[in-house]
């Protein structure tokens, strides 16, 4: 029976040559294969909108003013049609859907840890998606694997790891942490996970506990080490807990330090932790997802001393290298320890040995099929130069100090911690001692956050530290400069005046 839904070119079926007549029918058209003019028009249509969006960012609200309407949600949930559509109406729909969102690349967005959305990285993504190189095995695209390996080596060098270090590019810090925990588990416990324990502080990112669970470890395997007054892990408590756990028959295998916590930017005592891990024969992993790239700067190198002693480090380029979301790296001192955990063979992979001294990234992590991730970092670095990124990070450190000093002048605010990097944490000061005064201060702090965000020009996020509601001003977006931070300070000060009556009974 003829396929009437998909007309084919049947002229060949009438050919006199039996071999030709037996050939499968060909489609009359190939809509998935665009011509030059169609590709150019499509690219220009998207480019016009992308440029207009970037140009509008300084004036757009730092977060959408309301929730997406139900009818828009229903429209976006709808399945695709059987027939073709038109590009411009589809782009209109995308613009509408995208408008109900946090503007993480806005110069006024200081919530969480933003991603900047560097335009030159987006250009690299277009090239990467169109050329579509497979880089799981070096054999398939050796020069592009070399590009990614060059980026990994450069990042490892920034962290102070020795020559011969390696790793791989991933989609986010959670994936990088998971890969590190599994490698550490394999190295320290083998196939027997009984009694395995790892150590982190209460300020450590939740992805560590999540990674432990995904790696097959019970919840009690994650041992929470107390923090000091600066919210860094207490190394004496760490050493004592390891000794107690060994005496109880447990099997410590991993210590996790943080180079810039999400709550306040606190930095663990990395050299002391490295010494304990080395003495105890434990894997030392550092979560540098937020703070690690500050090692590009002189201040960062000083404040993040000890990173060079890690066995593995998580770095997020979609944070402090300003790339679009989905750019992270796991760097490791000894790449063969990753291979020991992840390398696998199959008959259909025979002959895919790339040689040339290049790694097969599929042997260093969980993914066999992976696209070309390095270009979104390589192209901006080569276009702008490393110095541009270093200067931008130095600017963020300066702006954080400026914001801290300005907010210190507000008597109604308390700033318990001087910013180690670019996060300024503050909250309303209780009007007296006791839990009731603290409760009123927490209510005032929450009201302060709501009032600041309601205006739309800036966006902050809150957290809880030591049981107290605390606001965070995280200066990371590359578009955030002195004028916008000064405006944020003015908005915060006005909001403080408005909520200050909540402090008194």
N, C-alpha and C positions, 0 to 999 in steps of 0.2 A: 504494500500500500504506500502511495506517495505521501511524503511529509508535507502536507499543505500549509502548515504553520511556518515552515522555513523553506522558501523556494530555493531551488538549486539550479545551477547551470547544467542542464541535461543534454546540451548539444553534443557532448562527447559520446553519449550513449549510442548515438546513431552513427558513429564512425565505423568505417568499414573494417578497420583493424580490430580483430577480436581482443587483443591485449588492451587496446585503448578503451574499447567498449566495456571491458571488465573493470576498468579503474573506478574508484569511488567517485561519486558526483562531487563537484566543487560548489561552494557557495557563490551566489551571484554577487554578493558584496561582503565586505569585511569591516563592519562598523567599529571593531575594537582597534583597527589599524588606521590611525589618523594620518592625513596628508600634512604637508608642510604648512599650508595656509591655515588649516584647522588647528594645528598645534600652536602656531604663532598667535592666532586669535584667542585661543583658550589661555595661553600663558599671559598675554597682555591683559586680559580681563581680570585674571586673578592678581596679577602684579599691581594693577591700578588700585584694587581694593586693599591690598596689603600695604601699599604706600600710604593710602589715605588713612588706614587704621593707625599706622605708626605715627603719622603726623598728628593724629587726633589725641594721642595718649596723654599729653600734658593737660588737656582740658576735659578729658573723660572722668567720670567718677571713679574712684579707686575700687569701687565694687558696685554692682548693679543696685538700683534703688529698690527693687522689689523682686518677688519670686516670678519665675516664668509662668505665664498664664497656662491654665490646664489645656486649652486647645492647642497651644504650641507643643506641649509635652506629648499630647496624643498624636500630633502630626509627625513628630520626630520618632515616635515609636512605630509608626506605620511601616509595613513591609514595602520593598521597592516594587515599582510597576513592572509589568511584562514588557512594555514598549519603551522607547527612548523618551528622554525629557530634553529641556533646553537649559543651557548653562546659566544664563543670567537669572532666571527665576530661582534656580537652585541655589545660586550664590546669595540671592536676596534672603532665602530661607535660612541659610547658614549664618548670615550676618545677624538676622533676628535672634536665632538661637544662641549665638555667641555673645550677644549683648547682655544676656542674663548670666553674669559670671563675675568672679573676682578678676580685676585687672592686675595680674601679678607682675606685669612689666611696667606698670604706671609709676611715675616718679613720686607719687603719694602713697604707694603701697608698702607698708612696713609691718604687715602681719606675717605670722609664721616665719618661714624663711623663703622669700620669693624667688621665682625664676625670671630672669630678665628678658628672654626671647630675643637674643642678638640677631639682627637682620641678616648679617653676613653668614650666620650659621644656617638660617632658613634658606638662603641661596644654595649653600652646600647641600642641604637636604634635597632640594629639587634636582640637583645634578646627580646625587647619590641614588635617588629613587628612579630616575630615568635610566641611568646606566646599569643599575641593579646587579652589582657584583656580589658574588658569594665569597665570603672570606672565612668560612668555618675551617677550611683546609687551605694551606698555602699554595697547594698545587693549582687551585682553581683561579687564583688571581694574585700571583706572588708579589707584584709591586704594590698592590693595594693592601695586602697583609703587611708588607714592610712599612707602609704609611701608618697603619694602626700600631704596629710594634714600635715605631719611632715615637708615637705619642705616649705610649705606655712607658717607654724608657725615660722620656723627658719628665713625665710626672713622677716616676720613681726617683729620679735625680733631684727634683725639687724637694721631695720628702727626705732626702739625705740617704736613701738606700744605696748600697754599693753597686758597682758595675756587675752585670749579670742578673740583676733583679728583673722581674717581668710582671705579668698579670694580663688582664683583659678588660675591655670596655663593656659596660653593661647598661641596663636601662634605668637604674636608680640605686640609691644607697641601700635599700632593703635587700635587693638582689645581690649586691656586692657583699653585704654582711652575711647573708645566707651562704654564699659560696665560701666565705672565710670560715664560718663556723663548721661547715661540713668538712672542709680540709683539715681544720684543727681537730675535729672529732676523729677523723680517720687516722691522723698522725698520732694522737694521744691515746685513743681507746681501741682502735682497730674495729673489729666486728662486734665486740662485746661492750655494750654501752652501760652495763650495770655499774652504778656508783659514780658515773661521770658527773663532774661538777664544773661550772664555769662561774666567773666572778665579774660583777659590774656594780656600779653604784645606782642609787635610786634616780639619779639625774641622767643615767644612760638612756639613749633612745629606745623606744619600745620595740624596735625592729630586732634588737638582740634577743630578747625573750621570745619573740615570734620565730626567729631563725632557729633557736634552740628547739622549740616545739616541732617545727618542720623537719629538723634534723633527727627527730625521734627521741628527744630527751624529755623526761618528765618535768613538770613545773618546778619541783623542788630541786632540780639540778641547777637552776639559776640562783646563785647566792648573792644577795644584795648587801653590799659593803657600805657602811656608814660614810657620810660626807663630813668635811670640816666646815668651818664658818663661811668659807668662800665657795662652798658647794663642789669642791673637788673631792675625789675619793680619798679616804684616809688610808695611807699605805701601811701604817702599823696595824690597823684593824684587818686589812687584807692579809698580811702575813699571819696574824693570829688565827684567822678563819681557815686559811689553808692548812696550818698545822693541826687545828682541831679536826678538820675534815679528814685528813690523812689518818689521824689517831682513831677516828670512828670508822675506818675502813673504806672511806670514799676515795674516788680517783680524780683529783683535780687535773684539768687538761688545758684550760683556757682562761686568760685574763683579758678583759676588755677595758681599754681606756678611751677617753673622749677628748678630742681636740676641738672644743667649742660645743657646749651642750645646746640643745634646742631652747630650753627655758631661758637661760641667762647668758649663754656663751661661755660658761665656766670651763676652765681647762684643768683636767686631772694632772696630778704630779707624775708626768710621764716618765722621767728618768728613774724615779724611785720605783715605779711599777715595773719598768723594764728590768731593773736589777732583781726584783723579787721573782719575776717570771723566769729570768735566766737561772737564778739560783735553784728554783724549784723544778726546772725542766718543763715549763709550761709555754704554750703558744701565746704570744702577746699580739693582740689585734687592737688597732686604734681606729675609732670612728672619727674620721676627719671630713665627713660629708659636708658639714658647714664650714668648719674652720681651716681645714687642711691647706686649701689653696692660698691662704694668707701667708704661707711660707714663701711666696714670691717676693714678699716685702721684707725689709730688714727687721721691722718690729715683729712680724710674724715669725721669722726664724728664731728670734730671741724668746718670744713667748711660747712657742711650740717646740722648744728644745726637748729632745727625747723621741720625737717621731722617727728619727733615723735608726732607732734601736728596735723598731717594730718588726714582727714577722709578716704582718699584712696590714694594709691601710685602706679604708674606704674614702673615696673622694667623689664629690658630686660637682661636675662641671656645670650642671644646670642651676647651681646655687652661686658659688663665688667665682665662676668664670662666665656667668651671665648667659649661658647657652639655653636653648629651648628645653623644656622638660624631656627627660628620657636620656640624659647624658651623665653617666657615672663610670667610675673606674675602681677596680680592685688591683692594687699593686702589692706584690709579694717579694720578700727577700729571696726566696728559693722557689722558682717556678716549678721545679720537679715535684714539690710537695702538693701543688695543685694537680699536676698530672697523675700522681699516685691515687688521688681521690676520684678523678673524673675520667681518666682515659679508658676507652672501650673500643672493641674491634667488632667488625662485621664483614661478611664476605663482600657485600656491595661497596665497601670502602677500600677494597684492595687497590693498590696502585696510586693512592692519593697521598703519597709521601712527597711533600713539596721540596725537601732539601733546602739548599741555599742558606742554612742556618736560621730559617724562619720558623716560628711556632705554628702548630695547628691549634687554633683557638678552641676548637670543639673538644680538644683534649684537656683544656684548662678550666672548663666550666660545664654547666648542664646542657647547653644548647648545641645541637648539631647544625641546624640551619640558622644562620644569622646573617643579617645584611651588613653593609659597610657603615660602621658607626664612627670611624675616626675622622671622616671628612668634615663633619660639622664642628670639630675642634681645630683640625689642621688648617682649613681655609681661613678662618678668622685670625688665627695666630700668624699665618704667613701674610695676610693682607695688612693687619694692623701692627704686627710686631709684639713681642712679649712685653716691651716697655709700656704699651698702652694699657695692658691688663694690670701690670704692677701699679701704674699710676692710679688707675681706677680703684684698686683695692686700698691703696694708701689714702685716697680721698674718703673712702667709707670709714676707715679708722679715724680720720680727722673729724668727720661729721659726727660720729658717735661720741667722741670726746666733747665736741661743741654742744651736742644735745644734752649730754650728762651735766655739763657745767651750768647750762641754762636752767635745767630743771632743778638743780640743787638750790637755786635761789627761791624756789617756791616753798614757803614754810609748811604748807598743808601737805606736801609730798614727802615721802621717804624713798631714798634710793639706796637700798642695802648694799649694793655691789657696784664698784666701779667697773665699767664695761671692759672685759678682757680683750674683746674684738669689736664687733659692730652692733651688738644688742644692748640696748639700754632698758633695764628693768626698773619699774617704779610703781608706787601705789599710794593711796591716801594714808596719811599718818593718823593713828588713833588719837583722840583728844584726851586720853588718860590711860591708866593701867587697867588690866583686867579683861576678861573674855568679852564682856558686853561692849566695851569700847572697840575691841578688835572686830567684833561682829558688825558694828556700825561702820567701821572703816572699810570692811569688805563690801558692804552694801554700797558705800559711796564709791569705792573703786570700780565696781561693776557698772554703776550709773555713769561714772566718768568715761569708761570705755564706750558705753552705748551712745553717750552724747558726742564724743569725738567722732565716732564712725557715722553718726546720723547725718553729718554735714556732707559726706561724700568726697571731700577733697583729700582726706587721708584715711587710711585703714590700718588699725592696730589690731592685735589679738591679745587675749588674756590667757593666763594659766594659773596654777596654784603651786606655790612654793612654800614649804613649811606650814601648810595649812592656810596660808593667806592668799587672797585674790591679788594677782600681780599683773600689771600691764607690760607689754613688750613693744619696744620700738626697734625693729630690726632693719638696719640700713644696708641693703645689699643690691638693690636694682641699680644697674649702671646709669640709668637716666636720673637718679636722685642726686641732686646737687644742693649747694648751700642755700639757694633761694627757697627751694621747696621744703627743706628741713627747717629753715627758719619759720616758714609759714606753719609747719606742723607744730612747732613750739608755741606759736601764738594761739593756735587752735586749742592745744592742750591747756594752756594757761587760762583761756576763757572758760573752758569746760570745768577746770578746777574751781574757779570762782562760783560757778553755777551749782555745783554739787556739794560745796563745802558745808552748807547748813545741815546736810545729812549726818555729819560727824557728831553733832550735839543731840542729846536726848530731848 
